Amino acid sequence: MRVLGIDPGLTRCGVGVVEGVAGRPLTMIGAGVVRTPSDAELGDRLVAIEQGVEQWLDEHSPGYVAVERVFAQHNVRTVMGTAQASAIAMLCAARRGIPVALHTPSEVKAAVTGTGRADKAQVGAMVTRLLRLDAPPKPADAADALALAICHIWRAPAQNRLQQAVAAHRTSGASRMPGASRTSVVPGTPGTSRTPGAAGASRTPSTPSTSGTPRTLKGRTA
């Protein structure tokens, strides 16, 4: 499995490619950042990010793309830029038909370091160890992108099993035929049943018997 991890950012967009499978040693294929000048127009910066991501997709041909999920921050301007860069990354992958997965920062930190509250230095140190590198990747955005790729490789098997279970549940639910007929027991009559909708059927009133001899009135025959 080859995964391109993307740590979205408007000024520095971290990118990192990791190859391997869960439970086995992983290999770093490449890491870096896509930079845009802070004084450029927003549209030009987004175009630059798109071109940079496309270049990484062309060069490394990943089977999956893992992007950090945008979360709320106090700095609205920062979160807006992150969201815009994230959308560009997802667009580039979706245009090529590459599956995209979103992971929160806490999920990535927990997967790589064992705690969701690890700082950037701890993440960089664990990425260096897991990928058997001589030194932590620089800048930190590149290390974060590699951590995203590692997180996805380790979490993908569990996510696939969950998706398969959900799909199987939906399929079994759709196979059930709604509106199946039911029988209800008539109160007071053990062992008997009636079909819903049969209630209210017409009943024939009883008719006096006409058999037998005529009744005799006083002094005359009826």
C-alpha positions as CSV (number, residue, x, y, z in Angstrom):
1,M,0.0,0.0,0.0
2,R,1.4,3.4,-1.0
3,V,-0.2,6.4,0.7
4,L,0.3,10.1,0.1
5,G,-0.2,12.0,3.3
6,I,-1.1,15.7,3.0
7,D,-0.9,18.1,5.9
8,P,-2.9,21.0,4.4
9,G,-1.8,24.6,4.8
10,L,-2.0,27.7,2.7
11,T,1.6,28.8,3.2
12,R,3.2,25.4,3.7
13,C,1.4,22.2,2.6
14,G,3.2,19.2,3.9
15,V,3.4,16.1,1.7
16,G,4.8,12.7,2.4
17,V,4.7,9.3,0.7
18,V,4.9,6.0,2.7
19,E,4.8,2.5,1.5
20,G,4.1,-0.7,3.4
21,V,1.4,-2.7,5.2
22,A,0.2,-2.9,8.8
23,G,2.4,-5.0,11.0
24,R,5.5,-4.7,8.8
25,P,8.3,-2.2,8.5
26,L,7.3,0.9,6.5
27,T,9.4,2.8,4.0
28,M,9.5,6.5,3.2
29,I,9.3,7.2,-0.5
30,G,9.5,11.0,-0.3
31,A,8.6,14.0,1.8
32,G,8.5,17.8,1.4
33,V,6.3,20.8,1.3
34,V,4.4,22.8,-1.3
35,R,4.9,26.5,-0.6
36,T,3.0,29.5,-1.7
37,P,4.0,33.2,-1.1
38,S,2.0,34.9,1.6
39,D,1.7,38.1,-0.4
40,A,0.2,36.4,-3.5
41,E,-3.5,36.5,-4.4
42,L,-5.6,33.7,-2.8
43,G,-6.5,32.3,-6.2
44,D,-2.9,32.1,-7.3
45,R,-1.9,30.4,-4.1
46,L,-4.6,27.8,-4.5
47,V,-3.4,27.1,-8.1
48,A,0.1,26.7,-6.8
49,I,-1.0,24.1,-4.2
50,E,-3.0,22.3,-6.9
51,Q,0.0,22.1,-9.2
52,G,2.3,21.0,-6.4
53,V,-0.1,18.2,-5.3
54,E,-0.6,17.1,-8.9
55,Q,3.2,16.9,-9.3
56,W,3.4,14.6,-6.3
57,L,0.6,12.4,-7.6
58,D,2.3,12.1,-11.0
59,E,5.7,11.3,-9.5
60,H,4.7,8.7,-6.9
61,S,1.3,7.3,-8.1
62,P,-0.2,6.6,-4.6
63,G,-3.1,4.2,-4.1
64,Y,-4.5,6.3,-1.3
65,V,-4.5,9.9,-0.1
66,A,-4.7,10.7,3.6
67,V,-5.6,14.3,4.5
68,E,-5.7,15.9,7.9
69,R,-9.3,16.7,8.9
70,V,-9.9,20.4,9.4
71,F,-11.0,21.2,13.0
72,A,-12.1,24.4,14.6
73,Q,-9.5,26.9,15.8
74,H,-9.7,30.3,17.5
75,N,-7.9,31.8,14.5
76,V,-10.6,31.8,11.8
77,R,-8.2,33.1,9.2
78,T,-5.9,30.1,9.8
79,V,-8.7,27.5,9.7
80,M,-10.1,29.0,6.5
81,G,-6.7,28.7,4.7
82,T,-6.3,25.1,6.0
83,A,-9.8,24.2,4.8
84,Q,-9.1,25.7,1.3
85,A,-5.8,23.8,0.9
86,S,-7.5,20.6,2.2
87,A,-10.3,20.9,-0.5
88,I,-7.7,21.3,-3.2
89,A,-5.9,18.2,-2.1
90,M,-9.1,16.2,-2.0
91,L,-10.1,17.5,-5.4
92,C,-6.8,16.5,-7.0
93,A,-7.2,12.9,-5.6
94,A,-10.9,12.6,-6.5
95,R,-10.3,13.7,-10.1
96,R,-8.0,10.8,-10.5
97,G,-10.3,8.3,-8.7
98,I,-7.9,7.9,-5.8
99,P,-9.6,7.1,-2.5
100,V,-9.3,9.9,0.1
101,A,-9.3,9.3,3.9
102,L,-9.6,12.1,6.5
103,H,-7.9,11.7,9.9
104,T,-8.0,14.1,12.8
105,P,-4.8,15.3,14.4
106,S,-5.6,13.4,17.6
107,E,-6.1,10.2,15.6
108,V,-2.7,10.6,13.9
109,K,-0.9,11.4,17.1
110,A,-2.5,8.4,18.9
111,A,-1.6,6.1,16.0
112,V,2.0,7.2,15.8
113,T,2.9,8.0,19.4
114,G,0.3,6.2,21.5
115,T,-1.2,9.4,22.8
116,G,-3.5,12.0,21.2
117,R,-1.8,14.8,23.0
118,A,1.7,14.4,21.6
119,D,3.5,17.5,20.5
120,K,5.2,18.0,17.1
121,A,8.6,17.0,18.5
122,Q,7.2,13.7,19.7
123,V,5.5,13.1,16.4
124,G,8.7,13.8,14.5
125,A,10.7,11.5,16.7
126,M,8.4,8.6,16.3
127,V,8.1,9.1,12.5
128,T,12.0,9.0,12.4
129,R,12.0,5.8,14.4
130,L,9.2,4.1,12.5
131,L,10.6,4.9,9.1
132,R,14.2,4.2,10.2
133,L,15.5,7.7,9.2
134,D,18.7,9.3,10.2
135,A,17.0,12.5,11.3
136,P,13.5,13.9,11.7
137,P,12.1,15.2,8.4
138,K,12.2,19.0,8.0
139,P,10.1,21.1,8.2
140,A,7.6,19.8,10.7
141,D,4.9,19.9,8.0
142,A,6.6,17.1,6.1
143,A,6.9,15.0,9.3
144,D,3.2,15.6,9.9
145,A,2.4,14.4,6.4
146,L,4.4,11.3,6.9
147,A,2.6,10.7,10.1
148,L,-0.8,10.9,8.3
149,A,0.4,8.3,5.8
150,I,1.5,6.0,8.6
151,C,-1.8,6.5,10.4
152,H,-3.8,5.5,7.3
153,I,-1.7,2.4,6.6
154,W,-2.3,1.2,10.2
155,R,-5.9,2.1,10.4
156,A,-7.0,1.1,6.9
157,P,-7.6,-2.6,7.7
158,A,-9.9,-1.9,10.6
159,Q,-11.7,0.8,8.5
160,N,-12.2,-1.7,5.7
161,R,-13.6,-4.3,8.0
162,L,-16.0,-1.8,9.5
163,Q,-17.2,-0.7,6.0
164,Q,-17.7,-4.3,5.0
165,A,-19.8,-5.0,8.1
166,V,-21.9,-1.9,7.5
167,A,-22.4,-2.9,3.8
168,A,-23.4,-6.4,4.8
169,H,-25.9,-5.1,7.4
170,R,-27.5,-2.9,4.8
171,T,-27.7,-5.7,2.3
172,S,-29.4,-8.1,4.8
173,G,-31.8,-5.3,5.8
174,A,-32.8,-4.7,2.2
175,S,-33.4,-8.4,1.6
176,R,-36.2,-8.5,4.1
177,M,-39.7,-8.1,2.5
178,P,-41.7,-5.4,4.3
179,G,-45.4,-5.8,4.8
180,A,-45.4,-9.6,5.5
181,S,-48.8,-10.9,6.5
182,R,-49.5,-11.4,10.1
183,T,-52.1,-13.5,11.9
184,S,-53.8,-12.4,15.0
185,V,-55.5,-14.6,17.6
186,V,-59.2,-13.9,18.2
187,P,-59.6,-13.2,21.9
188,G,-61.4,-15.9,23.8
189,T,-61.0,-18.4,21.0
190,P,-57.8,-20.5,21.6
191,G,-56.2,-21.9,18.5
192,T,-58.2,-19.8,16.0
193,S,-56.9,-16.9,13.9
194,R,-58.2,-14.3,11.6
195,T,-56.7,-12.4,8.7
196,P,-56.3,-8.6,9.3
197,G,-59.0,-6.7,7.5
198,A,-61.5,-9.5,7.9
199,A,-63.0,-7.8,10.9
200,G,-66.4,-6.3,10.4
201,A,-67.6,-9.1,8.0
202,S,-71.4,-9.2,7.7
203,R,-73.2,-11.5,10.0
204,T,-76.5,-13.2,9.2
205,P,-79.2,-12.6,11.8
206,S,-80.9,-15.7,13.3
207,T,-84.3,-16.6,11.9
208,P,-87.1,-18.1,14.0
209,S,-87.8,-21.7,13.2
210,T,-91.0,-22.3,11.2
211,S,-91.0,-26.1,11.6
212,G,-93.6,-27.8,13.8
213,T,-97.3,-27.5,14.2
214,P,-99.1,-24.2,14.1
215,R,-99.8,-22.5,17.3
216,T,-103.4,-22.4,18.5
217,L,-105.0,-19.1,19.7
218,K,-108.0,-18.9,21.9
219,G,-110.9,-20.3,20.0
220,R,-109.2,-20.4,16.6
221,T,-106.3,-21.7,14.6
222,A,-103.6,-19.3,13.5
